[in-house]
Amino acid sequence: MEIKNYKRRIADEKIEHYLKLFGAVCIEGPKYCGKTWAGRYHSNSEVLLHKTTGEASNNVELAKISPSLILEGKKPKLIDEWQEATNLWDEIRTDVDKTGLKGQYILTGSSTPNRKGISHSGAGRYGKIYLRTMSLFESGDSTGDVSLKELCNNNIKQKLTGEVDLRYLASLIIRGGWPGNLNYTAKDSSEVIKEYIDLIIDDDLYRLDGINRDKHKVKLLLKSLARNESTTVSNMTLKKDINEIDNEDIDIDTLASYLNALDRLYLLDNDEPFSSSIRSSIRVKQSEKRHFADPSIACALLNIAEEEKLINDLETFGFLFEAMVERDLKIYADSFNAKCYHYQDYQNREIDSVIELENGEWCAFEIKLGANKIEEAAKNLLNLKQEIEKENGKAPSVLCVICGLSNAIYRRPDGVYVVPITALKP
C-alpha cells in the first residue's frame, strides 16, 4: 500500500525476504513502534482488529464468527493486532497449506497471546520478526559512516566524524526512537510516553489476559526498573528497592508475574547473558541485563523530561546512554543474523555488549558516554581477552569502545576500535 512519508526501517529488508520464504509473516513488538506502518508498506489490503468501537470492533467479532471473510482481499493482506482474534492463526495456517503460496498475510501484534484458540505453532508457515523502536540511523540521527557488520569483520576505515554535543545525546535518549515522536521536543515526547505508560497500566495489562493487577504496585515496579536500567539486578533486589524507596511491599511471586505480563506486552527488552562461546573455566553469571523497549520509557518514569536534568546526573545519563546504544546494536545485529548479549562473570568482570556472529566468532563492546573513559574501557577489554586466552577459551575477534562524545572512527595502536554511536549503521 502506498504510504506518504514512510521512513524505511532496517527490518523492511527482512520482511521482504520472509514474504518470499513463508506464507505469513508476523511482526511483533511494543505498541507505537511502527508495526502497522511497516505492515501497510508491504501489503495490498488490510483489516484492523483493535478492540475499540466501530468498524475495528466489528472486525473482531467477524473474525471469530466468519474468519474466511477477514482473509479475503488482495495479498499480502495486513491483519493488524491479530491477537484480538487468536482463531485467525490456525485459519491462516490452513489457508497457507491449501494454497501453497508465499507472502499471503502480514500479521502485527503488540502482545503475546495465550494459546487459547491456537492448536498449531505454525512452524514452517509463519516467519516472525521483532520490530523495535527506531535506531539512530533509522531516525536520521546517525551519519552511518561505519557499518556494524563491517566492524565485526575487522573491516572499517578511519574517519573524522565531527563533534557531538552532550545536550544532543540527552535529547535523543529522552525523545526515544518512537516514529511518531521524531519531530517532538524532548519535553513533548516525554509527555506522550507518560500517557503511553499510563494507558498500558490502565488498559493493556487487563486486556492481556483479563487479570486485575494492582495498578499502584505495577507503577512502583516500573519505577524500580527505571532506577535499575542497564543493570543485572535480581527480582529480589527490585522488591527491596520498592520497599526502601517507596515504602511499599510486593510479594516476590506477584512481582515475577507482573514482569512476565510486561514482557508479554513487549515493554521489556532484556539482554541475555553470554557464555556458551567462551568455552573456558571462567564461571559466568546467568543474570539478564534489564532494559525497557526504549530508554525514553525509563526517562519518563524518572521524570526526566529536559536535557539539563539528565546532564546534571551523569551516572544516570551513562546507564541510559548504554540502553540506547544496546537498543541500536540489537537492531543492527539482527539485520545480519547476529545476536546480542551481555557478559558478567563471578569475578565481576563485565563486557557491556557482546555480538555473536553466525560463524561462531564474537565481538566485545564497551559503551562509554565520555571520551575520557575510552582508555579505561579499552584496558578492560584487553584484560578480559587476555584472561579468556589464559583459560584456553575462545577470545573475541573484535574489541570496540562505542562512545557518545568521540569525534572520530579509528583503531588504537592496541587494536581496539573506537566508534561514535552517531556514526553507526547496520
Kinemage of the C-alpha trace (Angstrom):
@kinemage 1
@onewidth
@group {chain A} dominant
@subgroup {mainchain}
@vectorlist {calphas} color= white
{ca met a 1} P 0.000 0.000 0.000
{ca glu a 2} L 1.274 3.488 -0.823
{ca ile a 3} L 2.190 5.404 2.330
{ca lys a 4} L 3.327 9.018 2.205
{ca asn a 5} L 6.449 9.984 4.152
{ca tyr a 6} L 7.167 6.397 5.230
{ca lys a 7} L 10.609 6.160 6.810
{ca arg a 8} L 12.266 2.946 5.749
{ca arg a 9} L 13.059 0.551 8.580
{ca ile a 10} L 16.060 -1.726 8.771
{ca ala a 11} L 13.625 -4.607 9.264
{ca asp a 12} L 11.960 -3.883 5.894
{ca glu a 13} L 14.558 -5.947 4.066
{ca lys a 14} L 13.914 -8.893 6.376
{ca ile a 15} L 10.139 -8.534 5.940
{ca glu a 16} L 10.565 -8.627 2.156
{ca his a 17} L 12.803 -11.690 2.437
{ca tyr a 18} L 10.399 -13.516 4.748
{ca leu a 19} L 7.465 -12.836 2.422
{ca lys a 20} L 9.320 -14.918 -0.140
{ca leu a 21} L 10.000 -17.737 2.325
{ca phe a 22} L 6.771 -18.042 4.316
{ca gly a 23} L 3.059 -17.976 3.677
{ca ala a 24} L 2.603 -15.465 6.500
{ca val a 25} L 4.833 -13.027 8.364
{ca cys a 26} L 4.115 -11.984 11.952
{ca ile a 27} L 5.593 -8.636 13.071
{ca glu a 28} L 5.785 -8.325 16.858
{ca gly a 29} L 6.904 -5.503 19.117
{ca pro a 30} L 5.759 -2.785 21.526
{ca lys a 31} L 2.834 -0.561 20.704
{ca tyr a 32} L 3.660 2.662 18.861
{ca cys a 33} L 6.943 1.314 17.414
{ca gly a 34} L 5.691 1.380 13.804
{ca lys a 35} L 4.459 -2.187 13.211
{ca thr a 36} L 1.231 -1.116 11.494
{ca trp a 37} L 3.033 1.298 9.174
{ca ala a 38} L 5.641 -1.314 8.294
{ca gly a 39} L 2.890 -3.863 7.645
{ca arg a 40} L 0.985 -1.424 5.441
{ca tyr a 41} L 4.108 -0.612 3.476
{ca his a 42} L 4.415 -4.262 2.427
{ca ser a 43} L 0.723 -5.126 1.976
{ca asn a 44} L -2.001 -4.618 -0.641
{ca ser a 45} L -5.042 -4.686 1.667
{ca glu a 46} L -5.692 -4.546 5.399
{ca val a 47} L -8.092 -5.210 8.239
{ca leu a 48} L -7.807 -3.683 11.727
{ca leu a 49} L -8.705 -5.704 14.810
{ca his a 50} L -8.292 -3.134 17.587
{ca lys a 51} L -10.753 -3.817 20.390
{ca thr a 52} L -12.341 -0.376 20.459
{ca thr a 53} L -15.589 0.701 18.887
{ca gly a 54} L -16.887 0.977 15.364
{ca glu a 55} L -15.514 -0.896 12.387
{ca ala a 56} L -12.430 -2.332 14.113
{ca ser a 57} L -14.560 -3.759 16.937
{ca asn a 58} L -16.962 -5.281 14.411
{ca asn a 59} L -13.997 -6.834 12.630
{ca val a 60} L -13.003 -8.655 15.824
{ca glu a 61} L -16.435 -10.249 16.103
{ca leu a 62} L -16.459 -11.049 12.392
{ca ala a 63} L -13.025 -12.666 12.667
{ca lys a 64} L -14.355 -15.002 15.335
{ca ile a 65} L -17.633 -15.829 13.585
{ca ser a 66} L -16.579 -15.894 9.930
{ca pro a 67} L -12.782 -15.755 9.614
{ca ser a 68} L -12.822 -16.567 5.895
{ca leu a 69} L -14.332 -13.123 5.211
{ca ile a 70} L -11.491 -11.439 7.094
{ca leu a 71} L -8.940 -13.263 4.952
{ca glu a 72} L -10.445 -12.046 1.677
{ca gly a 73} L -8.662 -9.273 -0.226
{ca lys a 74} L -5.534 -8.547 -2.214
{ca lys a 75} L -2.437 -10.265 -0.936
{ca pro a 76} L -0.317 -9.702 1.026
{ca lys a 77} L -3.107 -8.765 3.440
{ca leu a 78} L -2.323 -6.968 6.680
{ca ile a 79} L -4.178 -8.146 9.789
{ca asp a 80} L -3.389 -5.606 12.492
{ca glu a 81} L -3.462 -6.680 16.184
{ca trp a 82} L -4.334 -10.244 15.194
{ca gln a 83} L -4.162 -11.447 18.824
{ca glu a 84} L -7.631 -9.943 19.392
{ca ala a 85} L -8.961 -12.952 17.434
{ca thr a 86} L -6.500 -15.782 18.044
{ca asn a 87} L -8.512 -18.268 15.956
{ca leu a 88} L -7.132 -16.479 12.873
{ca trp a 89} L -3.732 -18.073 13.480
{ca asp a 90} L -4.974 -21.547 12.595
{ca glu a 91} L -7.241 -20.237 9.828
{ca ile a 92} L -4.284 -18.575 8.134
{ca arg a 93} L -2.105 -21.671 8.598
{ca thr a 94} L -4.795 -23.780 6.935
{ca asp a 95} L -5.168 -21.316 4.056
{ca val a 96} L -1.401 -21.213 3.528
{ca asp a 97} L -1.287 -25.026 3.440
{ca lys a 98} L -4.185 -25.143 0.985
{ca thr a 99} L -2.821 -22.598 -1.496
{ca gly a 100} L 0.871 -23.323 -1.067
{ca leu a 101} L 1.578 -19.669 -1.851
{ca lys a 102} L 4.140 -17.460 -0.126
{ca gly a 103} L 3.690 -13.916 1.162
{ca gln a 104} L -0.080 -14.133 1.686
{ca tyr a 105} L -0.508 -12.456 5.058
{ca ile a 106} L 1.208 -9.956 7.353
{ca leu a 107} L 0.131 -10.083 10.982
{ca thr a 108} L 1.072 -7.469 13.573
{ca gly a 109} L 0.815 -7.948 17.315
{ca ser a 110} L 1.673 -5.800 20.347
{ca ser a 111} L 1.270 -8.565 22.910
{ca thr a 112} L 1.968 -12.268 23.197
{ca pro a 113} L -1.446 -14.004 23.337
{ca asn a 114} L -2.156 -17.047 25.430
{ca arg a 115} L -2.501 -20.246 23.434
{ca lys a 116} L -6.283 -20.432 23.813
{ca gly a 117} L -7.812 -20.904 20.376
{ca ile a 118} L -4.485 -21.870 18.769
{ca ser a 119} L -3.918 -25.555 18.055
{ca his a 120} L -0.738 -25.381 15.934
{ca ser a 121} L 2.548 -23.495 16.292
{ca gly a 122} L 2.546 -22.525 12.616
{ca ala a 123} L 6.092 -23.832 12.168
{ca gly a 124} L 7.140 -23.623 8.533
{ca arg a 125} L 4.174 -21.410 7.637
{ca tyr a 126} L 4.957 -18.312 9.704
{ca gly a 127} L 8.094 -16.215 9.897
{ca lys a 128} L 8.370 -13.998 12.978
{ca ile a 129} L 10.054 -10.597 13.013
{ca tyr a 130} L 10.609 -8.448 16.104
{ca leu a 131} L 10.345 -4.705 15.431
{ca arg a 132} L 11.934 -2.368 17.957
{ca thr a 133} L 11.686 1.396 18.151
{ca met a 134} L 13.847 3.297 15.667
{ca ser a 135} L 17.615 3.245 15.883
{ca leu a 136} L 19.556 6.478 15.462
{ca phe a 137} L 20.367 5.508 11.878
{ca glu a 138} L 16.685 4.961 11.054
{ca ser a 139} L 15.619 8.242 12.638
{ca gly a 140} L 18.330 10.157 10.756
{ca asp a 141} L 20.417 10.890 13.868
{ca ser a 142} L 23.403 8.774 12.809
{ca thr a 143} L 25.516 9.554 9.750
{ca gly a 144} L 26.048 5.861 9.042
{ca asp a 145} L 29.768 6.375 8.373
{ca val a 146} L 30.615 2.950 9.794
{ca ser a 147} L 28.828 -0.381 9.377
{ca leu a 148} L 28.475 -2.656 12.403
{ca lys a 149} L 28.675 -5.678 10.107
{ca glu a 150} L 31.937 -4.454 8.599
{ca leu a 151} L 33.245 -3.571 12.047
{ca cys a 152} L 32.521 -7.114 13.272
{ca asn a 153} L 34.572 -8.364 10.331
{ca asn a 154} L 37.552 -6.090 11.123
{ca asn a 155} L 36.944 -4.021 8.015
{ca ile a 156} L 36.417 -0.309 8.664
{ca lys a 157} L 38.080 2.895 7.544
{ca gln a 158} L 39.256 5.598 9.928
{ca lys a 159} L 37.402 8.877 9.603
{ca leu a 160} L 36.761 12.139 11.408
{ca thr a 161} L 33.065 12.392 12.231
{ca gly a 162} L 32.784 15.791 13.953
{ca glu a 163} L 31.983 16.917 17.457
{ca val a 164} L 28.869 15.650 19.258
{ca asp a 165} L 27.011 17.819 21.761
{ca leu a 166} L 26.118 16.333 25.158
{ca arg a 167} L 22.743 18.056 25.116
{ca tyr a 168} L 22.004 16.472 21.734
{ca leu a 169} L 22.662 12.986 23.092
{ca ala a 170} L 20.424 13.733 26.084
{ca ser a 171} L 17.604 14.830 23.794
{ca leu a 172} L 17.888 11.617 21.736
{ca ile a 173} L 17.563 9.478 24.868
{ca ile a 174} L 14.577 11.392 26.282
{ca arg a 175} L 12.807 11.535 22.913
{ca gly a 176} L 13.416 7.873 22.166
{ca gly a 177} L 13.023 6.046 18.883
{ca trp a 178} L 9.238 6.201 18.560
{ca pro a 179} L 8.365 7.025 14.925
{ca gly a 180} L 5.510 9.301 15.973
{ca asn a 181} L 7.767 11.384 18.224
{ca leu a 182} L 10.691 12.108 15.909
{ca asn a 183} L 9.712 15.755 15.389
{ca tyr a 184} L 8.838 16.381 19.042
{ca thr a 185} L 10.965 18.162 21.596
{ca ala a 186} L 12.311 16.046 24.432
{ca lys a 187} L 9.700 17.545 26.775
{ca asp a 188} L 6.750 16.899 24.433
{ca ser a 189} L 7.920 13.355 23.746
{ca ser a 190} L 8.195 12.710 27.483
{ca glu a 191} L 4.554 13.745 27.934
{ca val a 192} L 3.495 11.311 25.208
{ca ile a 193} L 5.434 8.439 26.773
{ca lys a 194} L 3.987 9.145 30.228
{ca glu a 195} L 0.496 8.803 28.750
{ca tyr a 196} L 1.662 5.686 26.903
{ca ile a 197} L 2.742 4.098 30.203
{ca asp a 198} L -0.500 5.066 31.947
{ca leu a 199} L -2.601 3.516 29.180
{ca ile a 200} L -0.644 0.278 29.401
{ca ile a 201} L -1.222 0.143 33.158
{ca asp a 202} L -4.890 1.181 32.971
{ca asp a 203} L -5.954 -0.827 29.926
{ca asp a 204} L -3.481 -3.121 28.162
{ca leu a 205} L -2.440 -5.108 31.218
{ca tyr a 206} L -6.027 -6.175 31.870
{ca arg a 207} L -6.791 -6.850 28.210
{ca leu a 208} L -3.734 -9.075 28.037
{ca asp a 209} L -5.354 -11.906 29.979
{ca gly a 210} L -8.328 -10.482 31.919
{ca ile a 211} L -6.417 -10.384 35.220
{ca asn a 212} L -6.894 -7.399 37.519
{ca arg a 213} L -3.489 -6.266 38.757
{ca asp a 214} L -2.684 -3.711 41.454
{ca lys a 215} L -2.014 -0.651 39.267
{ca his a 216} L -0.174 1.171 42.034
{ca lys a 217} L 2.263 -1.693 42.508
{ca val a 218} L 2.732 -2.083 38.757
{ca lys a 219} L 3.744 1.582 38.610
{ca leu a 220} L 6.137 1.119 41.535
{ca leu a 221} L 7.713 -1.858 39.764
{ca leu a 222} L 8.133 0.155 36.581
{ca lys a 223} L 9.815 2.954 38.533
{ca ser a 224} L 12.154 0.453 40.151
{ca leu a 225} L 13.042 -0.968 36.734
{ca ala a 226} L 13.766 2.586 35.573
{ca arg a 227} L 16.078 3.160 38.541
{ca asn a 228} L 17.854 -0.093 37.678
{ca glu a 229} L 18.005 0.356 33.899
{ca ser a 230} L 21.035 -1.320 32.272
{ca thr a 231} L 21.884 -3.369 35.388
{ca thr a 232} L 21.605 -7.070 36.240
{ca val a 233} L 19.592 -6.681 39.452
{ca ser a 234} L 17.578 -9.682 40.612
{ca asn a 235} L 13.846 -9.794 41.281
{ca met a 236} L 14.648 -9.780 44.994
{ca thr a 237} L 16.646 -6.572 44.580
{ca leu a 238} L 13.713 -4.985 42.750
{ca lys a 239} L 11.469 -5.990 45.656
{ca lys a 240} L 13.861 -4.422 48.182
{ca asp a 241} L 14.215 -1.291 46.051
{ca ile a 242} L 10.442 -0.797 46.006
{ca asn a 243} L 10.315 -1.222 49.774
{ca glu a 244} L 13.240 1.102 50.506
{ca ile a 245} L 12.380 3.883 48.051
{ca asp a 246} L 8.591 3.792 48.031
{ca asn a 247} L 7.911 2.204 51.440
{ca glu a 248} L 5.717 -0.441 49.825
{ca asp a 249} L 5.995 -4.210 49.813
{ca ile a 250} L 5.235 -6.611 46.994
{ca asp a 251} L 5.192 -10.398 47.078
{ca ile a 252} L 8.096 -11.881 45.084
{ca asp a 253} L 5.763 -14.185 43.111
{ca thr a 254} L 3.469 -11.265 42.314
{ca leu a 255} L 6.480 -9.240 41.168
{ca ala a 256} L 7.550 -12.087 38.873
{ca ser a 257} L 4.047 -12.355 37.404
{ca tyr a 258} L 3.979 -8.587 36.754
{ca leu a 259} L 7.339 -8.782 34.997
{ca asn a 260} L 6.012 -11.614 32.843
{ca ala a 261} L 2.988 -9.528 31.862
{ca leu a 262} L 5.162 -6.518 30.978
{ca asp a 263} L 7.362 -8.801 28.908
{ca arg a 264} L 4.340 -10.179 27.050
{ca leu a 265} L 3.427 -6.585 26.169
{ca tyr a 266} L 6.962 -6.166 24.743
{ca leu a 267} L 7.636 -3.341 27.196
{ca leu a 268} L 10.864 -5.054 28.303
{ca asp a 269} L 13.826 -5.969 26.115
{ca asn a 270} L 16.393 -7.570 28.414
{ca asp a 271} L 19.825 -8.731 27.248
{ca glu a 272} L 20.542 -12.412 27.806
{ca pro a 273} L 23.877 -13.470 29.341
{ca phe a 274} L 26.647 -14.693 27.063
{ca ser a 275} L 28.800 -17.663 27.920
{ca ser a 276} L 28.492 -20.574 25.513
{ca ser a 277} L 31.139 -19.415 23.050
{ca ile a 278} L 33.774 -18.545 25.650
{ca arg a 279} L 34.344 -22.252 26.472
{ca ser a 280} L 36.644 -21.610 29.399
{ca ser a 281} L 36.588 -22.359 33.112
{ca ile a 282} L 35.610 -18.754 33.895
{ca arg a 283} L 32.226 -19.004 35.599
{ca val a 284} L 29.699 -16.675 34.021
{ca lys a 285} L 26.667 -15.220 35.778
{ca gln a 286} L 23.321 -16.059 34.231
{ca ser a 287} L 21.521 -12.794 35.025
{ca glu a 288} L 19.802 -10.814 32.300
{ca lys a 289} L 20.599 -7.133 31.899
{ca arg a 290} L 17.449 -5.073 32.456
{ca his a 291} L 16.191 -2.892 29.621
{ca phe a 292} L 12.938 -1.280 28.617
{ca ala a 293} L 11.885 -1.413 24.964
{ca asp a 294} L 13.223 2.137 24.685
{ca pro a 295} L 15.299 4.287 27.082
{ca ser a 296} L 12.696 7.055 26.851
{ca ile a 297} L 10.394 4.883 28.986
{ca ala a 298} L 12.909 4.970 31.842
{ca cys a 299} L 13.270 8.737 31.395
{ca ala a 300} L 9.514 9.269 31.624
{ca leu a 301} L 9.249 7.097 34.747
{ca leu a 302} L 12.124 9.023 36.374
{ca asn a 303} L 10.535 12.385 35.418
{ca ile a 304} L 13.479 13.289 33.187
{ca ala a 305} L 11.807 15.478 30.577
{ca glu a 306} L 14.516 18.044 29.879
{ca glu a 307} L 18.127 17.672 28.818
{ca glu a 308} L 19.521 19.634 31.778
{ca lys a 309} L 18.152 17.159 34.296
{ca leu a 310} L 19.972 14.304 32.583
{ca ile a 311} L 23.182 16.314 32.137
{ca asn a 312} L 23.173 17.133 35.855
{ca asp a 313} L 23.095 13.414 36.731
{ca leu a 314} L 25.893 11.884 34.684
{ca glu a 315} L 25.640 8.484 36.383
{ca thr a 316} L 22.019 8.066 35.264
{ca phe a 317} L 22.962 9.583 31.900
{ca gly a 318} L 25.567 6.842 31.472
{ca phe a 319} L 23.135 3.998 32.177
{ca leu a 320} L 20.516 5.436 29.817
{ca phe a 321} L 23.119 6.077 27.117
{ca glu a 322} L 24.144 2.437 27.433
{ca ala a 323} L 20.499 1.422 26.992
{ca met a 324} L 20.175 3.494 23.821
{ca val a 325} L 23.363 2.062 22.336
{ca glu a 326} L 22.360 -1.508 23.122
{ca arg a 327} L 18.954 -0.941 21.543
{ca asp a 328} L 20.711 0.147 18.358
{ca leu a 329} L 23.198 -2.725 18.454
{ca lys a 330} L 20.342 -5.229 18.657
{ca ile a 331} L 18.575 -3.626 15.691
{ca tyr a 332} L 21.728 -3.524 13.586
{ca ala a 333} L 22.902 -7.021 14.544
{ca asp a 334} L 19.538 -8.548 13.708
{ca ser a 335} L 19.887 -7.298 10.115
{ca phe a 336} L 22.787 -9.716 9.526
{ca asn a 337} L 21.507 -12.528 11.777
{ca ala a 338} L 23.874 -11.817 14.662
{ca lys a 339} L 22.833 -11.984 18.328
{ca cys a 340} L 23.411 -9.509 21.154
{ca tyr a 341} L 24.236 -10.470 24.740
{ca his a 342} L 25.995 -9.080 27.790
{ca tyr a 343} L 28.848 -10.663 29.757
{ca gln a 344} L 29.484 -10.746 33.505
{ca asp a 345} L 31.453 -13.313 35.466
{ca tyr a 346} L 31.772 -14.094 39.172
{ca gln a 347} L 34.938 -12.025 39.436
{ca asn a 348} L 32.779 -9.019 38.469
{ca arg a 349} L 34.438 -8.647 35.094
{ca glu a 350} L 31.966 -7.318 32.585
{ca ile a 351} L 31.539 -6.582 28.916
{ca asp a 352} L 28.701 -4.177 28.208
{ca ser a 353} L 27.644 -5.851 24.981
{ca val a 354} L 28.621 -8.973 23.067
{ca ile a 355} L 27.683 -9.701 19.460
{ca glu a 356} L 27.867 -13.319 18.341
{ca leu a 357} L 28.137 -13.859 14.590
{ca glu a 358} L 26.680 -16.734 12.590
{ca asn a 359} L 30.131 -18.272 12.140
{ca gly a 360} L 30.654 -18.523 15.908
{ca glu a 361} L 33.033 -15.576 16.218
{ca trp a 362} L 32.140 -12.956 18.796
{ca cys a 363} L 32.872 -9.279 19.309
{ca ala a 364} L 33.177 -7.391 22.597
{ca phe a 365} L 31.907 -3.833 23.091
{ca glu a 366} L 32.310 -1.379 25.931
{ca ile a 367} L 29.925 1.588 25.949
{ca lys a 368} L 31.049 4.943 27.325
{ca leu a 369} L 29.366 8.336 27.229
{ca gly a 370} L 32.529 10.443 27.530
{ca ala a 371} L 35.761 10.238 25.528
{ca asn a 372} L 37.678 10.457 28.819
{ca lys a 373} L 36.561 6.877 29.574
{ca ile a 374} L 37.896 5.329 26.351
{ca glu a 375} L 41.296 4.404 27.822
{ca glu a 376} L 39.745 2.628 30.804
{ca ala a 377} L 37.251 0.792 28.584
{ca ala a 378} L 39.939 -0.352 26.155
{ca lys a 379} L 42.077 -1.640 29.026
{ca asn a 380} L 39.106 -3.609 30.381
{ca leu a 381} L 38.513 -5.261 27.002
{ca leu a 382} L 42.177 -6.172 26.552
{ca asn a 383} L 42.485 -7.588 30.067
{ca leu a 384} L 39.412 -9.768 29.701
{ca lys a 385} L 40.569 -11.033 26.327
{ca gln a 386} L 43.902 -11.975 27.888
{ca glu a 387} L 42.175 -13.803 30.762
{ca ile a 388} L 39.992 -15.803 28.363
{ca glu a 389} L 43.041 -16.769 26.311
{ca lys a 390} L 44.801 -17.926 29.503
{ca glu a 391} L 41.832 -20.186 30.173
{ca asn a 392} L 42.140 -21.574 26.616
{ca gly a 393} L 38.767 -20.081 25.795
{ca lys a 394} L 37.578 -18.575 22.536
{ca ala a 395} L 38.635 -14.930 22.668
{ca pro a 396} L 36.704 -12.114 20.950
{ca ser a 397} L 37.706 -11.394 17.360
{ca val a 398} L 36.950 -7.668 17.677
{ca leu a 399} L 37.288 -5.239 20.585
{ca cys a 400} L 35.478 -1.910 20.341
{ca val a 401} L 34.533 1.058 22.505
{ca ile a 402} L 31.320 2.768 21.409
{ca cys a 403} L 31.417 6.341 22.624
{ca gly a 404} L 28.970 9.211 22.813
{ca leu a 405} L 31.374 12.141 22.559
{ca ser a 406} L 34.109 10.763 20.307
{ca asn a 407} L 34.741 12.784 17.132
{ca ala a 408} L 36.309 10.027 15.019
{ca ile a 409} L 36.221 6.412 13.910
{ca tyr a 410} L 39.668 4.917 14.492
{ca arg a 411} L 41.702 1.912 15.566
{ca arg a 412} L 44.015 2.370 18.525
{ca pro a 413} L 47.615 1.015 18.461
{ca asp a 414} L 46.486 -1.809 20.787
{ca gly a 415} L 43.885 -2.905 18.202
{ca val a 416} L 40.795 -1.605 19.992
{ca tyr a 417} L 38.352 0.258 17.752
{ca val a 418} L 36.626 3.473 18.834
{ca val a 419} L 33.312 4.325 17.169
{ca pro a 420} L 30.815 7.135 17.888
{ca ile a 421} L 27.241 5.856 18.200
{ca thr a 422} L 26.124 8.755 15.981
{ca ala a 423} L 28.184 7.314 13.110
{ca leu a 424} L 26.969 3.706 13.294
{ca lys a 425} L 24.666 1.798 10.913
{ca pro a 426} L 23.910 -1.881 10.184
